[in-house]
């Protein structure tokens, strides 16, 4: 039986319409899972193999950009 996804990061993102959302990134095996409160959950395509790929996937799925931290 597979274990539940392990949280990797919570990213602060800004949608194209100006809202702020927090996207939780979890990893199960080789797959990344994305979830945001009030938004749909998403399992990334297997070709997404790094956090840079996760950022691109967030842009495609949630129409949001990750806000850089200092």
C-alpha positions as CSV (number, residue, x, y, z in Angstrom):
1,X,0.0,0.0,0.0
2,X,1.5,3.4,-1.0
3,X,2.3,5.9,1.7
4,X,0.5,9.3,1.6
5,X,2.3,12.1,-0.2
6,X,4.9,13.9,1.9
7,X,4.7,17.7,2.0
8,X,7.8,19.3,0.3
9,X,6.9,23.0,0.3
10,X,4.2,25.6,0.6
11,X,4.6,28.2,-2.0
12,X,3.2,31.8,-1.9
13,X,1.7,32.5,-5.3
14,X,-0.1,35.4,-7.0
15,X,-2.8,34.6,-9.6
16,X,-3.1,36.6,-12.8
17,X,-6.2,38.4,-11.4
18,X,-4.2,39.5,-8.3
19,X,-5.3,37.1,-5.6
20,X,-2.8,35.5,-3.3
21,X,-3.0,31.7,-2.9
22,X,-0.8,29.2,-1.0
23,X,0.0,26.1,-3.0
24,X,1.2,23.0,-1.1
25,X,3.5,20.7,-2.9
26,X,3.8,17.1,-1.9
27,X,5.7,14.2,-3.3
28,X,4.6,10.6,-3.6
29,X,7.2,8.4,-5.2
30,X,8.2,10.3,-8.4
31,X,4.9,12.3,-8.7
32,X,4.3,15.8,-7.4
33,X,0.8,16.6,-6.0
34,X,-0.4,20.3,-5.8
35,X,-3.2,21.6,-3.7
36,X,-4.5,25.0,-2.7
37,X,-7.3,25.9,-0.4
38,X,-10.5,26.6,-2.4
39,X,-8.9,25.3,-5.6
40,X,-8.8,21.9,-7.2
41,X,-6.0,19.4,-6.4
42,X,-3.7,18.4,-9.2
43,X,-1.2,15.5,-9.8
44,X,1.6,16.7,-12.0
45,X,2.6,14.8,-15.2
46,X,5.4,12.3,-14.6
47,X,7.7,14.5,-16.8
48,X,7.7,17.1,-14.0
49,X,10.8,16.1,-12.1
50,X,12.0,19.2,-10.2
51,X,10.6,22.2,-8.4
52,X,11.2,24.3,-11.5
53,X,8.8,22.0,-13.3
54,X,6.4,22.4,-10.4
55,X,6.5,26.2,-10.8
56,X,5.6,25.8,-14.5
57,X,2.8,23.4,-13.6
58,X,1.4,25.9,-11.1
59,X,1.3,28.6,-13.8
60,X,-0.6,26.2,-16.1
61,X,-3.1,24.8,-13.6
62,X,-3.7,27.7,-11.2
63,X,-2.8,30.6,-13.5
64,X,-0.5,31.8,-10.7
65,X,3.2,32.8,-10.4
66,X,5.3,31.8,-7.5
67,X,6.3,35.0,-5.5
68,X,10.0,35.0,-5.0
69,X,11.3,35.1,-1.4
70,X,14.3,37.1,-0.3
